[in-house]
Amino acid sequence: MLHRDVKTMHYELADRQVDDAARAHVLQKRLPLLQRSREIGVDAAFEELANGKIKIPVPREASFEVPLETLQKFQAALAEQDEDRIHQMLESSSELAAFVALPETVLLLVNTGSLVETQHILGQHPELLHPTADRVLTDLAQSQTNEAARRKVEKFRALLGRCRVIGVAHALASYTI
C-alpha cells in the first residue's frame, strides 16, 4: 500500500466516484494518510490521524453563486419569452450570464490541449466548479458517438470533481491531459 503507484490508483478510484462526498473521502482521507504513512511510517501516521493532526487538503472555496431568486426570475422571463427582460438580466448579472453560458464554457475547457491552458480556463471561469457543470459534462459525454471523445469528456468531469474537493492547484498537480 505504500508503493508510489497506489497514489495513482486512488486518483483513479476518486475519478470513478459519482458524488463529491465519496470522492472527498478518497482524496481528503485516504491519500493524505497514505502520503503521511510513507513519510513517517504507518503507526505514526495512524496516531496522527487518531489525534486529528494529519494535514487535509483544503478545498477551494466556492466563488461562484447565482442567487435562487435571480434564477427563478430568469426562468420566468424565458417562459414568457420576454427578450428585453432576458437581455436586461444577462447584462446586469455577470454570474447569471456565466451560468447561462456554462455549456459553451464546458466545451472550451474540454478543448484545452495543455495543463497551462486548462488552469487558465479554470481560473477565469469559477462557474466550472459549480455542480451544474458536472451535469453538463455528463450529458456531453453521453452524447458522444466516438469512444475516445467520450473518455476525454469523462476525464474532464473527473478533474472538475477533484477540483471541487481538493482545489484546482492540488487537482491539476496529479492530472495529465
MOBEL-V983070 format. One record per residue. N is the residue number from 1. RES is the residue in one small letter. SS is DSSP state (@ for helix, = for strand, . for the rest). Layout:
# MOBEL-V983070
n->[N;N]
res->[RES;RES]
ss->[SS;SS]
This chain:
# MOBEL-V983070
n->[1;2;3;4;5;6;7;8;9;10;11;12;13;14;15;16;17;18;19;20;21;22;23;24;25;26;27;28;29;30;31;32;33;34;35;36;37;38;39;40;41;42;43;44;45;46;47;48;49;50;51;52;53;54;55;56;57;58;59;60;61;62;63;64;65;66;67;68;69;70;71;72;73;74;75;76;77;78;79;80;81;82;83;84;85;86;87;88;89;90;91;92;93;94;95;96;97;98;99;100;101;102;103;104;105;106;107;108;109;110;111;112;113;114;115;116;117;118;119;120;121;122;123;124;125;126;127;128;129;130;131;132;133;134;135;136;137;138;139;140;141;142;143;144;145;146;147;148;149;150;151;152;153;154;155;156;157;158;159;160;161;162;163;164;165;166;167;168;169;170;171;172;173;174;175;176;177]
res->[m;l;h;r;d;v;k;t;m;h;y;e;l;a;d;r;q;v;d;d;a;a;r;a;h;v;l;q;k;r;l;p;l;l;q;r;s;r;e;i;g;v;d;a;a;f;e;e;l;a;n;g;k;i;k;i;p;v;p;r;e;a;s;f;e;v;p;l;e;t;l;q;k;f;q;a;a;l;a;e;q;d;e;d;r;i;h;q;m;l;e;s;s;s;e;l;a;a;f;v;a;l;p;e;t;v;l;l;l;v;n;t;g;s;l;v;e;t;q;h;i;l;g;q;h;p;e;l;l;h;p;t;a;d;r;v;l;t;d;l;a;q;s;q;t;n;e;a;a;r;r;k;v;e;k;f;r;a;l;l;g;r;c;r;v;i;g;v;a;h;a;l;a;s;y;t;i]
ss->[.;.;.;.;@;@;@;@;@;@;@;@;@;@;@;@;.;.;.;@;@;@;@;@;@;@;@;@;@;@;@;@;@;@;@;@;@;@;@;@;.;@;@;@;@;@;@;@;@;@;.;.;.;.;.;.;.;.;.;.;.;.;.;.;.;.;.;@;@;@;@;@;@;@;@;@;@;@;@;.;.;.;@;@;@;@;@;@;@;@;@;@;.;@;@;@;@;@;@;@;.;@;@;@;@;@;@;@;@;@;.;.;.;.;@;@;@;@;@;@;@;@;@;@;.;@;@;@;@;.;@;@;@;@;@;@;@;@;@;@;@;@;@;.;.;.;@;@;@;@;@;@;@;@;@;@;@;@;@;@;@;@;@;@;@;@;.;@;@;@;@;@;@;.;.;.;.]
